[in-house]
């Protein structure tokens, strides 16, 4: 007999804001930069950047570009990495359209 504890539920795909936050945090940490440093360079508050990295806030395209510029990464690359985290490359409808 299988119990509820034995059932492995599929993990839901992250929301765009969660995927973007994870990618931004990875780039920031890989560059050994602090929230404050990147936030000041991007001209946003460190609290707001923290919320973005944790996937709690939506980001406008203008602010996202500013953060990417502050990190020295290409916006398109950040979007592609976020899409990858969301499982886009596994969607057969999108593979067929490519």
Phi and psi restraints in degrees (range 20) as a CNS / XPLOR table:
assign (resid 1 and name C) (resid 2 and name N)
       (resid 2 and name CA) (resid 2 and name C) 1.0 -94.1 20.0 2
assign (resid 2 and name N) (resid 2 and name CA)
       (resid 2 and name C) (resid 3 and name N) 1.0 129.1 20.0 2
assign (resid 2 and name C) (resid 3 and name N)
       (resid 3 and name CA) (resid 3 and name C) 1.0 -96.0 20.0 2
assign (resid 3 and name N) (resid 3 and name CA)
       (resid 3 and name C) (resid 4 and name N) 1.0 167.1 20.0 2
assign (resid 3 and name C) (resid 4 and name N)
       (resid 4 and name CA) (resid 4 and name C) 1.0 -59.9 20.0 2
assign (resid 4 and name N) (resid 4 and name CA)
       (resid 4 and name C) (resid 5 and name N) 1.0 -33.9 20.0 2
assign (resid 4 and name C) (resid 5 and name N)
       (resid 5 and name CA) (resid 5 and name C) 1.0 -68.6 20.0 2
assign (resid 5 and name N) (resid 5 and name CA)
       (resid 5 and name C) (resid 6 and name N) 1.0 -19.6 20.0 2
assign (resid 5 and name C) (resid 6 and name N)
       (resid 6 and name CA) (resid 6 and name C) 1.0 -87.0 20.0 2
assign (resid 6 and name N) (resid 6 and name CA)
       (resid 6 and name C) (resid 7 and name N) 1.0 -13.7 20.0 2
assign (resid 6 and name C) (resid 7 and name N)
       (resid 7 and name CA) (resid 7 and name C) 1.0 -83.5 20.0 2
assign (resid 7 and name N) (resid 7 and name CA)
       (resid 7 and name C) (resid 8 and name N) 1.0 126.6 20.0 2
assign (resid 7 and name C) (resid 8 and name N)
       (resid 8 and name CA) (resid 8 and name C) 1.0 -97.3 20.0 2
assign (resid 8 and name N) (resid 8 and name CA)
       (resid 8 and name C) (resid 9 and name N) 1.0 115.6 20.0 2
assign (resid 8 and name C) (resid 9 and name N)
       (resid 9 and name CA) (resid 9 and name C) 1.0 -82.4 20.0 2
assign (resid 9 and name N) (resid 9 and name CA)
       (resid 9 and name C) (resid 10 and name N) 1.0 140.0 20.0 2
assign (resid 9 and name C) (resid 10 and name N)
       (resid 10 and name CA) (resid 10 and name C) 1.0 -65.5 20.0 2
assign (resid 10 and name N) (resid 10 and name CA)
       (resid 10 and name C) (resid 11 and name N) 1.0 140.3 20.0 2
assign (resid 10 and name C) (resid 11 and name N)
       (resid 11 and name CA) (resid 11 and name C) 1.0 -76.3 20.0 2
assign (resid 11 and name N) (resid 11 and name CA)
       (resid 11 and name C) (resid 12 and name N) 1.0 130.4 20.0 2
assign (resid 11 and name C) (resid 12 and name N)
       (resid 12 and name CA) (resid 12 and name C) 1.0 -67.8 20.0 2
assign (resid 12 and name N) (resid 12 and name CA)
       (resid 12 and name C) (resid 13 and name N) 1.0 148.1 20.0 2
assign (resid 12 and name C) (resid 13 and name N)
       (resid 13 and name CA) (resid 13 and name C) 1.0 -67.4 20.0 2
assign (resid 13 and name N) (resid 13 and name CA)
       (resid 13 and name C) (resid 14 and name N) 1.0 143.5 20.0 2
assign (resid 13 and name C) (resid 14 and name N)
       (resid 14 and name CA) (resid 14 and name C) 1.0 -69.2 20.0 2
assign (resid 14 and name N) (resid 14 and name CA)
       (resid 14 and name C) (resid 15 and name N) 1.0 154.2 20.0 2
assign (resid 14 and name C) (resid 15 and name N)
       (resid 15 and name CA) (resid 15 and name C) 1.0 -71.0 20.0 2
assign (resid 15 and name N) (resid 15 and name CA)
       (resid 15 and name C) (resid 16 and name N) 1.0 161.4 20.0 2
assign (resid 15 and name C) (resid 16 and name N)
       (resid 16 and name CA) (resid 16 and name C) 1.0 -56.7 20.0 2
assign (resid 16 and name N) (resid 16 and name CA)
       (resid 16 and name C) (resid 17 and name N) 1.0 -43.6 20.0 2
assign (resid 16 and name C) (resid 17 and name N)
       (resid 17 and name CA) (resid 17 and name C) 1.0 -63.3 20.0 2
assign (resid 17 and name N) (resid 17 and name CA)
       (resid 17 and name C) (resid 18 and name N) 1.0 -34.1 20.0 2
assign (resid 17 and name C) (resid 18 and name N)
       (resid 18 and name CA) (resid 18 and name C) 1.0 -70.7 20.0 2
assign (resid 18 and name N) (resid 18 and name CA)
       (resid 18 and name C) (resid 19 and name N) 1.0 -42.8 20.0 2
assign (resid 18 and name C) (resid 19 and name N)
       (resid 19 and name CA) (resid 19 and name C) 1.0 -66.2 20.0 2
assign (resid 19 and name N) (resid 19 and name CA)
       (resid 19 and name C) (resid 20 and name N) 1.0 -43.6 20.0 2
assign (resid 19 and name C) (resid 20 and name N)
       (resid 20 and name CA) (resid 20 and name C) 1.0 -61.9 20.0 2
assign (resid 20 and name N) (resid 20 and name CA)
       (resid 20 and name C) (resid 21 and name N) 1.0 -43.7 20.0 2
assign (resid 20 and name C) (resid 21 and name N)
       (resid 21 and name CA) (resid 21 and name C) 1.0 -60.0 20.0 2
assign (resid 21 and name N) (resid 21 and name CA)
       (resid 21 and name C) (resid 22 and name N) 1.0 -43.2 20.0 2
assign (resid 21 and name C) (resid 22 and name N)
       (resid 22 and name CA) (resid 22 and name C) 1.0 -63.8 20.0 2
assign (resid 22 and name N) (resid 22 and name CA)
       (resid 22 and name C) (resid 23 and name N) 1.0 -40.9 20.0 2
assign (resid 22 and name C) (resid 23 and name N)
       (resid 23 and name CA) (resid 23 and name C) 1.0 -67.3 20.0 2
assign (resid 23 and name N) (resid 23 and name CA)
       (resid 23 and name C) (resid 24 and name N) 1.0 -45.1 20.0 2
assign (resid 23 and name C) (resid 24 and name N)
       (resid 24 and name CA) (resid 24 and name C) 1.0 -61.7 20.0 2
assign (resid 24 and name N) (resid 24 and name CA)
       (resid 24 and name C) (resid 25 and name N) 1.0 -43.7 20.0 2
assign (resid 24 and name C) (resid 25 and name N)
       (resid 25 and name CA) (resid 25 and name C) 1.0 -61.9 20.0 2
assign (resid 25 and name N) (resid 25 and name CA)
       (resid 25 and name C) (resid 26 and name N) 1.0 -42.1 20.0 2
assign (resid 25 and name C) (resid 26 and name N)
       (resid 26 and name CA) (resid 26 and name C) 1.0 -60.2 20.0 2
assign (resid 26 and name N) (resid 26 and name CA)
       (resid 26 and name C) (resid 27 and name N) 1.0 -46.4 20.0 2
assign (resid 26 and name C) (resid 27 and name N)
       (resid 27 and name CA) (resid 27 and name C) 1.0 -62.8 20.0 2
assign (resid 27 and name N) (resid 27 and name CA)
       (resid 27 and name C) (resid 28 and name N) 1.0 -42.1 20.0 2
assign (resid 27 and name C) (resid 28 and name N)
       (resid 28 and name CA) (resid 28 and name C) 1.0 -63.4 20.0 2
assign (resid 28 and name N) (resid 28 and name CA)
       (resid 28 and name C) (resid 29 and name N) 1.0 -47.3 20.0 2
assign (resid 28 and name C) (resid 29 and name N)
       (resid 29 and name CA) (resid 29 and name C) 1.0 -66.9 20.0 2
assign (resid 29 and name N) (resid 29 and name CA)
       (resid 29 and name C) (resid 30 and name N) 1.0 -39.1 20.0 2
assign (resid 29 and name C) (resid 30 and name N)
       (resid 30 and name CA) (resid 30 and name C) 1.0 -61.9 20.0 2
assign (resid 30 and name N) (resid 30 and name CA)
       (resid 30 and name C) (resid 31 and name N) 1.0 -29.1 20.0 2
assign (resid 30 and name C) (resid 31 and name N)
       (resid 31 and name CA) (resid 31 and name C) 1.0 -88.8 20.0 2
assign (resid 31 and name N) (resid 31 and name CA)
       (resid 31 and name C) (resid 32 and name N) 1.0 2.5 20.0 2
assign (resid 31 and name C) (resid 32 and name N)
       (resid 32 and name CA) (resid 32 and name C) 1.0 54.4 20.0 2
assign (resid 32 and name N) (resid 32 and name CA)
       (resid 32 and name C) (resid 33 and name N) 1.0 44.0 20.0 2
assign (resid 32 and name C) (resid 33 and name N)
       (resid 33 and name CA) (resid 33 and name C) 1.0 -112.2 20.0 2
assign (resid 33 and name N) (resid 33 and name CA)
       (resid 33 and name C) (resid 34 and name N) 1.0 149.9 20.0 2
assign (resid 33 and name C) (resid 34 and name N)
       (resid 34 and name CA) (resid 34 and name C) 1.0 -87.7 20.0 2
assign (resid 34 and name N) (resid 34 and name CA)
       (resid 34 and name C) (resid 35 and name N) 1.0 160.4 20.0 2
assign (resid 34 and name C) (resid 35 and name N)
       (resid 35 and name CA) (resid 35 and name C) 1.0 -55.5 20.0 2
assign (resid 35 and name N) (resid 35 and name CA)
       (resid 35 and name C) (resid 36 and name N) 1.0 -45.8 20.0 2
assign (resid 35 and name C) (resid 36 and name N)
       (resid 36 and name CA) (resid 36 and name C) 1.0 -60.8 20.0 2
assign (resid 36 and name N) (resid 36 and name CA)
       (resid 36 and name C) (resid 37 and name N) 1.0 -44.9 20.0 2
assign (resid 36 and name C) (resid 37 and name N)
       (resid 37 and name CA) (resid 37 and name C) 1.0 -60.3 20.0 2
assign (resid 37 and name N) (resid 37 and name CA)
       (resid 37 and name C) (resid 38 and name N) 1.0 -51.2 20.0 2
assign (resid 37 and name C) (resid 38 and name N)
       (resid 38 and name CA) (resid 38 and name C) 1.0 -66.3 20.0 2
assign (resid 38 and name N) (resid 38 and name CA)
       (resid 38 and name C) (resid 39 and name N) 1.0 -41.1 20.0 2
assign (resid 38 and name C) (resid 39 and name N)
       (resid 39 and name CA) (resid 39 and name C) 1.0 -61.5 20.0 2
assign (resid 39 and name N) (resid 39 and name CA)
       (resid 39 and name C) (resid 40 and name N) 1.0 -43.8 20.0 2
assign (resid 39 and name C) (resid 40 and name N)
       (resid 40 and name CA) (resid 40 and name C) 1.0 -63.1 20.0 2
assign (resid 40 and name N) (resid 40 and name CA)
       (resid 40 and name C) (resid 41 and name N) 1.0 -43.6 20.0 2
assign (resid 40 and name C) (resid 41 and name N)
       (resid 41 and name CA) (resid 41 and name C) 1.0 -64.3 20.0 2
assign (resid 41 and name N) (resid 41 and name CA)
       (resid 41 and name C) (resid 42 and name N) 1.0 -38.6 20.0 2
assign (resid 41 and name C) (resid 42 and name N)
       (resid 42 and name CA) (resid 42 and name C) 1.0 -83.2 20.0 2
assign (resid 42 and name N) (resid 42 and name CA)
       (resid 42 and name C) (resid 43 and name N) 1.0 -9.0 20.0 2
assign (resid 42 and name C) (resid 43 and name N)
       (resid 43 and name CA) (resid 43 and name C) 1.0 65.6 20.0 2
assign (resid 43 and name N) (resid 43 and name CA)
       (resid 43 and name C) (resid 44 and name N) 1.0 43.4 20.0 2
assign (resid 43 and name C) (resid 44 and name N)
       (resid 44 and name CA) (resid 44 and name C) 1.0 -129.5 20.0 2
assign (resid 44 and name N) (resid 44 and name CA)
       (resid 44 and name C) (resid 45 and name N) 1.0 165.0 20.0 2
assign (resid 44 and name C) (resid 45 and name N)
       (resid 45 and name CA) (resid 45 and name C) 1.0 -76.9 20.0 2
assign (resid 45 and name N) (resid 45 and name CA)
       (resid 45 and name C) (resid 46 and name N) 1.0 151.2 20.0 2
assign (resid 45 and name C) (resid 46 and name N)
       (resid 46 and name CA) (resid 46 and name C) 1.0 -66.2 20.0 2
assign (resid 46 and name N) (resid 46 and name CA)
       (resid 46 and name C) (resid 47 and name N) 1.0 -32.2 20.0 2
assign (resid 46 and name C) (resid 47 and name N)
       (resid 47 and name CA) (resid 47 and name C) 1.0 -64.1 20.0 2
assign (resid 47 and name N) (resid 47 and name CA)
       (resid 47 and name C) (resid 48 and name N) 1.0 -41.3 20.0 2
assign (resid 47 and name C) (resid 48 and name N)
       (resid 48 and name CA) (resid 48 and name C) 1.0 -66.3 20.0 2
assign (resid 48 and name N) (resid 48 and name CA)
       (resid 48 and name C) (resid 49 and name N) 1.0 -43.6 20.0 2
assign (resid 48 and name C) (resid 49 and name N)
       (resid 49 and name CA) (resid 49 and name C) 1.0 -62.2 20.0 2
assign (resid 49 and name N) (resid 49 and name CA)
       (resid 49 and name C) (resid 50 and name N) 1.0 -39.8 20.0 2
assign (resid 49 and name C) (resid 50 and name N)
       (resid 50 and name CA) (resid 50 and name C) 1.0 -60.7 20.0 2
assign (resid 50 and name N) (resid 50 and name CA)
       (resid 50 and name C) (resid 51 and name N) 1.0 -43.7 20.0 2
assign (resid 50 and name C) (resid 51 and name N)
       (resid 51 and name CA) (resid 51 and name C) 1.0 -62.7 20.0 2
assign (resid 51 and name N) (resid 51 and name CA)
       (resid 51 and name C) (resid 52 and name N) 1.0 -39.6 20.0 2
assign (resid 51 and name C) (resid 52 and name N)
       (resid 52 and name CA) (resid 52 and name C) 1.0 -62.9 20.0 2
assign (resid 52 and name N) (resid 52 and name CA)
       (resid 52 and name C) (resid 53 and name N) 1.0 -46.8 20.0 2
assign (resid 52 and name C) (resid 53 and name N)
       (resid 53 and name CA) (resid 53 and name C) 1.0 -63.1 20.0 2
assign (resid 53 and name N) (resid 53 and name CA)
       (resid 53 and name C) (resid 54 and name N) 1.0 -29.9 20.0 2
assign (resid 53 and name C) (resid 54 and name N)
       (resid 54 and name CA) (resid 54 and name C) 1.0 -87.8 20.0 2
assign (resid 54 and name N) (resid 54 and name CA)
       (resid 54 and name C) (resid 55 and name N) 1.0 3.2 20.0 2
assign (resid 54 and name C) (resid 55 and name N)
       (resid 55 and name CA) (resid 55 and name C) 1.0 73.1 20.0 2
assign (resid 55 and name N) (resid 55 and name CA)
       (resid 55 and name C) (resid 56 and name N) 1.0 23.4 20.0 2
assign (resid 55 and name C) (resid 56 and name N)
       (resid 56 and name CA) (resid 56 and name C) 1.0 -95.0 20.0 2
assign (resid 56 and name N) (resid 56 and name CA)
       (resid 56 and name C) (resid 57 and name N) 1.0 -19.0 20.0 2
assign (resid 56 and name C) (resid 57 and name N)
       (resid 57 and name CA) (resid 57 and name C) 1.0 -125.4 20.0 2
assign (resid 57 and name N) (resid 57 and name CA)
       (resid 57 and name C) (resid 58 and name N) 1.0 147.9 20.0 2
assign (resid 57 and name C) (resid 58 and name N)
       (resid 58 and name CA) (resid 58 and name C) 1.0 -81.9 20.0 2
assign (resid 58 and name N) (resid 58 and name CA)
       (resid 58 and name C) (resid 59 and name N) 1.0 151.5 20.0 2
assign (resid 58 and name C) (resid 59 and name N)
       (resid 59 and name CA) (resid 59 and name C) 1.0 -120.0 20.0 2
assign (resid 59 and name N) (resid 59 and name CA)
       (resid 59 and name C) (resid 60 and name N) 1.0 140.2 20.0 2
assign (resid 59 and name C) (resid 60 and name N)
       (resid 60 and name CA) (resid 60 and name C) 1.0 -77.8 20.0 2
assign (resid 60 and name N) (resid 60 and name CA)
       (resid 60 and name C) (resid 61 and name N) 1.0 161.0 20.0 2
assign (resid 60 and name C) (resid 61 and name N)
       (resid 61 and name CA) (resid 61 and name C) 1.0 -64.4 20.0 2
assign (resid 61 and name N) (resid 61 and name CA)
       (resid 61 and name C) (resid 62 and name N) 1.0 -34.8 20.0 2
assign (resid 61 and name C) (resid 62 and name N)
       (resid 62 and name CA) (resid 62 and name C) 1.0 -66.0 20.0 2
assign (resid 62 and name N) (resid 62 and name CA)
       (resid 62 and name C) (resid 63 and name N) 1.0 -45.0 20.0 2
assign (resid 62 and name C) (resid 63 and name N)
       (resid 63 and name CA) (resid 63 and name C) 1.0 -68.6 20.0 2
assign (resid 63 and name N) (resid 63 and name CA)
       (resid 63 and name C) (resid 64 and name N) 1.0 -39.6 20.0 2
assign (resid 63 and name C) (resid 64 and name N)
       (resid 64 and name CA) (resid 64 and name C) 1.0 -60.3 20.0 2
assign (resid 64 and name N) (resid 64 and name CA)
       (resid 64 and name C) (resid 65 and name N) 1.0 -43.3 20.0 2
assign (resid 64 and name C) (resid 65 and name N)
       (resid 65 and name CA) (resid 65 and name C) 1.0 -62.1 20.0 2
assign (resid 65 and name N) (resid 65 and name CA)
       (resid 65 and name C) (resid 66 and name N) 1.0 -42.3 20.0 2
assign (resid 65 and name C) (resid 66 and name N)
       (resid 66 and name CA) (resid 66 and name C) 1.0 -61.4 20.0 2
assign (resid 66 and name N) (resid 66 and name CA)
       (resid 66 and name C) (resid 67 and name N) 1.0 -41.5 20.0 2
assign (resid 66 and name C) (resid 67 and name N)
       (resid 67 and name CA) (resid 67 and name C) 1.0 -67.6 20.0 2
assign (resid 67 and name N) (resid 67 and name CA)
       (resid 67 and name C) (resid 68 and name N) 1.0 -43.1 20.0 2
assign (resid 67 and name C) (resid 68 and name N)
       (resid 68 and name CA) (resid 68 and name C) 1.0 -61.0 20.0 2
assign (resid 68 and name N) (resid 68 and name CA)
       (resid 68 and name C) (resid 69 and name N) 1.0 -42.8 20.0 2
assign (resid 68 and name C) (resid 69 and name N)
       (resid 69 and name CA) (resid 69 and name C) 1.0 -61.8 20.0 2
assign (resid 69 and name N) (resid 69 and name CA)
       (resid 69 and name C) (resid 70 and name N) 1.0 -41.8 20.0 2
assign (resid 69 and name C) (resid 70 and name N)
       (resid 70 and name CA) (resid 70 and name C) 1.0 -63.1 20.0 2
assign (resid 70 and name N) (resid 70 and name CA)
       (resid 70 and name C) (resid 71 and name N) 1.0 -32.6 20.0 2
assign (resid 70 and name C) (resid 71 and name N)
       (resid 71 and name CA) (resid 71 and name C) 1.0 -86.5 20.0 2
assign (resid 71 and name N) (resid 71 and name CA)
       (resid 71 and name C) (resid 72 and name N) 1.0 -12.1 20.0 2
assign (resid 71 and name C) (resid 72 and name N)
       (resid 72 and name CA) (resid 72 and name C) 1.0 72.8 20.0 2
assign (resid 72 and name N) (resid 72 and name CA)
       (resid 72 and name C) (resid 73 and name N) 1.0 31.7 20.0 2
assign (resid 72 and name C) (resid 73 and name N)
       (resid 73 and name CA) (resid 73 and name C) 1.0 -120.9 20.0 2
assign (resid 73 and name N) (resid 73 and name CA)
       (resid 73 and name C) (resid 74 and name N) 1.0 151.8 20.0 2
assign (resid 73 and name C) (resid 74 and name N)
       (resid 74 and name CA) (resid 74 and name C) 1.0 -74.9 20.0 2
assign (resid 74 and name N) (resid 74 and name CA)
       (resid 74 and name C) (resid 75 and name N) 1.0 131.2 20.0 2
assign (resid 74 and name C) (resid 75 and name N)
       (resid 75 and name CA) (resid 75 and name C) 1.0 -56.4 20.0 2
assign (resid 75 and name N) (resid 75 and name CA)
       (resid 75 and name C) (resid 76 and name N) 1.0 -42.7 20.0 2
assign (resid 75 and name C) (resid 76 and name N)
       (resid 76 and name CA) (resid 76 and name C) 1.0 -62.4 20.0 2
assign (resid 76 and name N) (resid 76 and name CA)
       (resid 76 and name C) (resid 77 and name N) 1.0 -37.9 20.0 2
assign (resid 76 and name C) (resid 77 and name N)
       (resid 77 and name CA) (resid 77 and name C) 1.0 -65.4 20.0 2
assign (resid 77 and name N) (resid 77 and name CA)
       (resid 77 and name C) (resid 78 and name N) 1.0 -41.5 20.0 2
assign (resid 77 and name C) (resid 78 and name N)
       (resid 78 and name CA) (resid 78 and name C) 1.0 -61.3 20.0 2
assign (resid 78 and name N) (resid 78 and name CA)
       (resid 78 and name C) (resid 79 and name N) 1.0 -44.1 20.0 2
assign (resid 78 and name C) (resid 79 and name N)
       (resid 79 and name CA) (resid 79 and name C) 1.0 -64.7 20.0 2
assign (resid 79 and name N) (resid 79 and name CA)
       (resid 79 and name C) (resid 80 and name N) 1.0 -40.2 20.0 2
assign (resid 79 and name C) (resid 80 and name N)
       (resid 80 and name CA) (resid 80 and name C) 1.0 -65.8 20.0 2
assign (resid 80 and name N) (resid 80 and name CA)
       (resid 80 and name C) (resid 81 and name N) 1.0 -41.2 20.0 2
assign (resid 80 and name C) (resid 81 and name N)
       (resid 81 and name CA) (resid 81 and name C) 1.0 -65.4 20.0 2
assign (resid 81 and name N) (resid 81 and name CA)
       (resid 81 and name C) (resid 82 and name N) 1.0 -38.7 20.0 2
assign (resid 81 and name C) (resid 82 and name N)
       (resid 82 and name CA) (resid 82 and name C) 1.0 -64.9 20.0 2
assign (resid 82 and name N) (resid 82 and name CA)
       (resid 82 and name C) (resid 83 and name N) 1.0 -42.7 20.0 2
assign (resid 82 and name C) (resid 83 and name N)
       (resid 83 and name CA) (resid 83 and name C) 1.0 -60.7 20.0 2
assign (resid 83 and name N) (resid 83 and name CA)
       (resid 83 and name C) (resid 84 and name N) 1.0 -38.5 20.0 2
assign (resid 83 and name C) (resid 84 and name N)
       (resid 84 and name CA) (resid 84 and name C) 1.0 -62.3 20.0 2
assign (resid 84 and name N) (resid 84 and name CA)
       (resid 84 and name C) (resid 85 and name N) 1.0 -42.3 20.0 2
assign (resid 84 and name C) (resid 85 and name N)
       (resid 85 and name CA) (resid 85 and name C) 1.0 -62.8 20.0 2
assign (resid 85 and name N) (resid 85 and name CA)
       (resid 85 and name C) (resid 86 and name N) 1.0 -28.5 20.0 2
assign (resid 85 and name C) (resid 86 and name N)
       (resid 86 and name CA) (resid 86 and name C) 1.0 -82.7 20.0 2
assign (resid 86 and name N) (resid 86 and name CA)
       (resid 86 and name C) (resid 87 and name N) 1.0 -3.1 20.0 2
assign (resid 86 and name C) (resid 87 and name N)
       (resid 87 and name CA) (resid 87 and name C) 1.0 82.3 20.0 2
assign (resid 87 and name N) (resid 87 and name CA)
       (resid 87 and name C) (resid 88 and name N) 1.0 21.3 20.0 2
assign (resid 87 and name C) (resid 88 and name N)
       (resid 88 and name CA) (resid 88 and name C) 1.0 -61.1 20.0 2
assign (resid 88 and name N) (resid 88 and name CA)
       (resid 88 and name C) (resid 89 and name N) 1.0 -38.5 20.0 2
assign (resid 88 and name C) (resid 89 and name N)
       (resid 89 and name CA) (resid 89 and name C) 1.0 -67.2 20.0 2
assign (resid 89 and name N) (resid 89 and name CA)
       (resid 89 and name C) (resid 90 and name N) 1.0 -13.2 20.0 2
assign (resid 89 and name C) (resid 90 and name N)
       (resid 90 and name CA) (resid 90 and name C) 1.0 -94.0 20.0 2
assign (resid 90 and name N) (resid 90 and name CA)
       (resid 90 and name C) (resid 91 and name N) 1.0 -3.9 20.0 2
assign (resid 90 and name C) (resid 91 and name N)
       (resid 91 and name CA) (resid 91 and name C) 1.0 -82.1 20.0 2
assign (resid 91 and name N) (resid 91 and name CA)
       (resid 91 and name C) (resid 92 and name N) 1.0 112.3 20.0 2
assign (resid 91 and name C) (resid 92 and name N)
       (resid 92 and name CA) (resid 92 and name C) 1.0 -62.2 20.0 2
assign (resid 92 and name N) (resid 92 and name CA)
       (resid 92 and name C) (resid 93 and name N) 1.0 -27.8 20.0 2
assign (resid 92 and name C) (resid 93 and name N)
       (resid 93 and name CA) (resid 93 and name C) 1.0 -65.8 20.0 2
assign (resid 93 and name N) (resid 93 and name CA)
       (resid 93 and name C) (resid 94 and name N) 1.0 -36.7 20.0 2
assign (resid 93 and name C) (resid 94 and name N)
       (resid 94 and name CA) (resid 94 and name C) 1.0 -77.8 20.0 2
assign (resid 94 and name N) (resid 94 and name CA)
       (resid 94 and name C) (resid 95 and name N) 1.0 -34.7 20.0 2
assign (resid 94 and name C) (resid 95 and name N)
       (resid 95 and name CA) (resid 95 and name C) 1.0 -63.7 20.0 2
assign (resid 95 and name N) (resid 95 and name CA)
       (resid 95 and name C) (resid 96 and name N) 1.0 -40.0 20.0 2
assign (resid 95 and name C) (resid 96 and name N)
       (resid 96 and name CA) (resid 96 and name C) 1.0 -67.1 20.0 2
assign (resid 96 and name N) (resid 96 and name CA)
       (resid 96 and name C) (resid 97 and name N) 1.0 -31.1 20.0 2
assign (resid 96 and name C) (resid 97 and name N)
       (resid 97 and name CA) (resid 97 and name C) 1.0 -79.6 20.0 2
assign (resid 97 and name N) (resid 97 and name CA)
       (resid 97 and name C) (resid 98 and name N) 1.0 -18.6 20.0 2
